Each structure stands twice: as C-alpha cells, then as structure tokens.
Amino acid sequence: MSARASVEACPQLALCRSFERPGGAGKLPMRRINVGLVALAALALLLPSEASRAQEAYPTRLVRIVVPYPAGGGTDTLARLLAEQLSRKWDQTAIVENIGGAAGNIGSAEVARATPDGYTLLLASPGPIATNAFLYKEMGYDPARWVPIALLATGPYVLVLRKNFEASTVAELIARAKSNPGKITSATPGVGSVGHLSTVQLEMLAGIKTAQIPYRGLSQALNDLIAEHVDMMFDTPTTSLALHRDGKIKIVAVGTTERVRELPEVPTVAESGLPGYRAVTWYAMVAPPQTPAVLADKINRDLIEILARPDVAEKTRGIQMEPVTKSRREAAQFFVEETELWGKVIRQANIPLQ
C-alpha cells in the first residue's frame, strides 16, 4: 500500500509505515507496528453512541497543551496563541506546559504516557513527530503511534550568510565551497535539528562540504554569525528577518518551494540551482496513542476554524508562520512526507544514533 493510500485508510497507520532506522537497520521493530495496529483495532470497537457522547461533551475540564521545549521559542508562542483561542471557544481553560529537554523527547514521552482522553496534547515542531526516531536510540515514546490532530503552521528555513561573506547567492556560495573544500564554516544549532539537516541537504545536493560547527542553541550560533565568526547557517525568519533588514546578516535564499511574502526578492534554494530542495519548519498537534478519532476530529475542526479567522491568521503571520487549515488525513500525509525526506537525509549523511 502506498503512503498516500495508507493515509486515506488511516492517518496513524501511515505514520507506522514511514519510519526506518539509519544504517540499514530497516523498519522499526515489528513489535512497535503491531502495538499500533492493536490500538487501531481497539478504536474500531468504540461504539458510535459512545463516540458521539464523547465528542459532544468534550472538553469538560482543563486541557493541557505540552510544548516539549523551554518557554519563549516559536513553538511556545504559537501554543499560547492557540491555547487562548481554544479556551474562548471551548469555555474551558487550555493551558501551555513547557517540558523541555533531550530535543523534545522528555515532554513528548510524558504526553505519550498520558490518558488518551483529549485532555493532554502535544504541540511540537518536527523532532518528536518526524526526525527524532532516526537520531535517538531511546526516546521514551514511539512517534509512529501518535494520533495526528493538525498541522498548524509552517515557516521557511532561510540560508543566512555573514554580512561580509564573499558570496551573495547560492550559486556563488557553492562555487566558493567547491574551490575551498572544507573551509567555509557553517553553524549547526543542535545535531539533527531541521536547521542542521537543512545544511546537510544543501551539501548533498550541491556536492560540497562545509566545516560544521555545532552549537548548543540558536542564539549562540546567530551571535557568532553576526560577529562573523562563522560563515553561514540556516535559520527561521522569526529571528533572522530583522537582522537581515538591519544589514547585520544577509538572507540569500529560502527553503520553501515558493518565495515567501516577507522576502519576495529572495529566491528559493530550488530555483537557485538545486531543484528538489525543501527545508521548512512546521508546528503540529498530536495526541497520545489510542486517543479516539472522534475527539481528534473535533479538535482538528476547532483548530481549523480558529486558524482561518483573519485576526488569528494575522497574529500567526506576525510571528513569521503561515497558518495551515488541513484535515487530519492531510496533516498525516504531510508528516509522512517530512519523515521520509529527513529520514533519507539522515541515513545518507550517516548521522549516528545518540
């Protein structure tokens, strides 16, 4: 069955089939997939009357939205915006709880252990849903078993160079890298992060190699780029756009398949000579394994209604994110595509399990 057909049949089953371990280890252990299928079978036994009553009543108490990162980042900002809107719509309190650590694995594991009743949800960027399974031996949860709720927003990754770097286009950067192999330095905030993998994908498609310098976090990497201690990095417009406009750094390309409204003059990496390149960050909501589909559907509909409102869409774009209003099946298909994309990059780059 194709990935798309899997999604049409069941969003969760499609995720089960999209994970492969790096280094030729093959798919995740069959035990994990079997557990996921058992969970789906259990959901199928839910009587329609019970499902309807659950949907009509939900929520009747406080809802926790766990962000598996420290407060203050883009994921946290979006979560708080949506929690406020959901609280108003539901006439029940929705709170954001930050449980950071281990690339999002600690908070994600707590959500995975929660009762699957819709009162504990995870709002995360790609790691806990699409990439961490290829990077960590032990996570405390199985991302193939998440119940997809919604793809909430997307945002481009942008290729940023230090202000006085001797290149101002992707083609010029590639030419310099080929004539000076291993000499151009690239900041990589977090091994396995989308920012890091964006650089790896660029190197693979362009046939170049940079000297990657790991950083503990984005702010340290960006500060060194501003100070011109490193040559390049991939970042999000949330932090780099103002610096670009102030002339402290220069954005030379965007990772989306189309140009972005905030930077209409900046070309995509793909149109700059690397067709097929795509690097976006995204934010999604998922629920613990075995959460009834009827609850996930209700939350999805409510989120779509909220994100489609002009005032909320404007606020979302104000934090350099593009709101998304897709069904659960469309969201699950996107998760599958991102998992396949970054899984391939990680395997081909031989990034070791941590």
N, C-alpha and C positions, 0 to 999 in steps of 0.2 A: 504494500500500500504506500502511495506517495505521501510526502509530508503534508501536502495540501489536503489530500483525501483524509488523512488522519485527523486533521483539524476539523474538517466537516463532520466527521463521525464523533469526535470528542476532543476538545481542546487539551485536556490533561493527557490523553494518550499520545497526542502528537509530541508533547514535551518528553514523555518517557522514551520516545524513539530517537530523540535528537542529540543525545549525549554520547560521546565517545571519549575514552581516555587517551591522552597523548602517548607517544612512544609505541604505537601498535598494540596497545593493550586491549583494543576492541571496545565494545559497548560496555556500559556499566553492568555490574553483575546482574544476572537474570533474577536473582532474589529481589532486587530493588524493583525491577519492572513487574514481577509477579505481585508484589505487595501493592503496587499502583493499580494493577488490574483488579485485584480483590477489592480495593477501595471503590473502584468504579462499579463493580458488581453490587456492592453494598448500597451505593447511591441509587442504583436502578431499582432497588427494592423499596425505596421510600414511597409510601402511598401518596397519590395525588392530593388527597384531602389533607394529609399531614403537611405536605409541602406547601399547599395553599395557605394553611393556617400560619405556618412559619413565616411566609412572605408577608402576609397581612399584618402580623404582629410586630415584625422587626422594624426598628430596634425598640426595645422597651427599657433599656438601661444604657449606661455609659459604654462607648465604643473606643477601644484603644487602637491607635494607628502607630505602629512601631516603625521608627526610622533607624536603621542599623548603623548610623553614623553619628558623630558628635553634632551638637546644635550649631546652627549658623551657616551651613552649606546650602547649595541649591536644592537638594532633596528635602532638607528640613524646611526651607522657605515655602516650597510648593505644598508640603504636607500641612503646614499650618494654615495656608490659604484655603485648602480644601477642607480641613477639619472645621474651620469656622463656617464654611458654607454648608457642609453636611449637618452641622449642629442646628443651623437655622431650618434646614429642610426637614430634618427628622424630628425636630423639637426634642432632641436628646443630645446630651453632651458627647462630642467626639474629641478626644484629646490626642496629642502627639507625645510619644515617649521615645526619647533618644537612648538607644542601647548600642553604643559604638564598640569597635574593636575587631581585629582579625579580618579586615577587609569586608566587614558587614556580616561575618559568619556568626558572631555571638548573638546579636539581636535576631538574626534570621532563625537561628536554632531555637530561640525561645518562642518565636511565633509558630514554628513547626510543631512544637510540643503542646501548643495551646489547644483548648477545646474547640473543635471545628463548628462553632455556632454563629460565626459572623461578628463576634464581639472583640476579636483580636485579629488585626490585619497588618500586612507588611507593605510599606511603601518604600521602594528601593530603586536604585539605578542598576545597570546591567549585572554587576558582580554576582549577587545571590541568585539571580534567575538564569543567567546565560553563560558566565565565564568562570566562576569560582570552581566549578566541578572539574575543570581542566587544569587547575592550578594548585589545589589543596588535597592532600591525602585524606584528611579528616575535617569535616565541616560541622557535623552535628545535625545535619538535615540532608534530604535528597531533593535537589531542585526539580527533578522530574516529577515530583509528586505535588508541587504547588497547584492549587486550583486558581487558574487565571481569572482575574476580575476585570482589569482595564489597563490599557496603555494610555497614560495620562498626558504626557507631553514629550516632545523631542527637542533636541538642540544640537547645533552643529559643533563639531570639533574644528578648530581653526589652526592652521600652520602658522606659527609665530617665529619671527627671527629677531635677533638683537638689532637695534636701530642702525648700527653702522656696519652690519654684515655686508659682505661684498656680493650680494645677490638680492634681487627683489622679486623674483618669480620662481616657480617650481622648477622650470627648465634650467635656470641659472644655478639654482641650488644643486640640482642633480649633476650638472656639468662640473661644478666645483668639487662635489663629493667624489666624482669619478677620477678627477685629476689629482685629488688629495685623499686617497682612501684611508679611512680611519682617523682623519684629522679633524673633521667637523664634529663638534660636541653637541649632544642632544640631551636635554634634561628629561628624565622619566620619573614623574611623581607616582611611585607605587608600582611595583612589579605586578604585571597582569591587569593593571587598570586600563581603561579604554584609551587614556592618554598615552600610556606606554605601548599598547598594541597598535595604536594609530601610527606611531613611529615605525614599529616593526613591519607593518603592512606596507608603508611607504618604501622602506628599504627593500622589501621583497619584490615589489612591482617595478621599482626603478633600477634594481640591480646594484645598489650601493650599500655601503656600510658606514655607520657613524659610530663615534665613541659615546656610548650611552652612559650617562652619569645618573645613578639612582638618587632620589630624594625621598625623605620621609613624607613630605606633603607638598601640595600645590604651591602654597605661599612661599616656601623656601626656594623652590625651583623658579618661580616667577621673579622673585627678588634677584636671583643670580642672573636671570636673563636681562632684567632691567639694568643691572650693574655690568652687563656684558662679560660675565664670567663664563657663560655658555652661549652657544650659537643659535640653538633652535629648540622648540618644543611644540607639542600640541596642547591646546588649552580650549576652554569654552569662552564664548563672548561675554559671559557673565562677569568674568574678571579681567579679560584682556581688551575688550572693546574700548573702554575709556582710556586705557594706557596707549592704545593704538592711535586714538584721536588726539591725544596729547603729544604724540611723537616720541614716546618713551620706548616703544617697541613697534614692529611692523607686522601686520597680518597680511600674508601673501596668497593664501588660498583657504577655502572652506572645504570641509569633508563631506558635505551633503551632495546629493546627486544634482541639485539645482542651487543656484545662487540664493542667498538669504536677503531678506528685506532690509536688515540693518546694515549690510555691506554690499549693496548692489554692484559696486565697481570691482569687487574682489572675485576672481574666478574660482571655480571648483578645482579640486585636485584632478578630478577626472578629465575635465576639459583642458587642463594644463599639460596633458600628455600621458596621463596614467588612467586610461579608461577602465572602469570597473571598481575604481577606488571608492570606498564609502566608509566614513567614520563619524558616527553620531552618538551622542549620549542620549539617554532616554530614561523616563521615570514611569514606573508601573506599580500597580497594586495587585497583590496576590493574597490568597487566604491559605490557612493550614490544610493539609491533606484531609480529605473526606468532608470538607465543607459542602453542604448541599448546593447543587447547581441553582436551585430556585433562589437561594439567598444571594449567590454570586451574581445572578442575572439582575436581581433587584438593585444591588449596589452599583452594578455597571450602568444600568439605566439612569440612576440618580446622578452618577458622576458625569455621564454624557450630557444630561440636562444642565448641570451646573457649568461645565466647561464650555457649553455652547452659548452661554449668556454673554453678551457683549462686555459687560463690566468685568466679569471673571476672565474672559479671554484677554482683555486689555491688561489686567494685572499680571496674568501669566506671561504675556509678551514683554511686560515691563521687567521681568527677571530673565529675559533673553531665552524664553522657552516658547515653543509653538504648541498650543493646546491641541489635543487629539480627541476625536469623538468616534471611536470604533467599537464594534461589538466584541464580545468575549472571544468569538472564533477568530476575528481579525486580529485581535491582540495576541492570541495564542500563536497564530501563524507568524506574526512578527517575531515573537520570542524564538520560534523555531529557526527562522532565517538568521537572526542575530547569533544564536547558539552555533549554527553551522558555520557562519562567517568567522567568528572569533575562535571557534574550536580549530578550524583549519589553519588560521594564522598561528595559534599557539603550538599546534603539532609541527608545522613546517619550520617554525623557529626553534623547536626543541627547547622550549621553556620548561625547566624541570618542575616537578611537583614539589610543593613546600610542605 
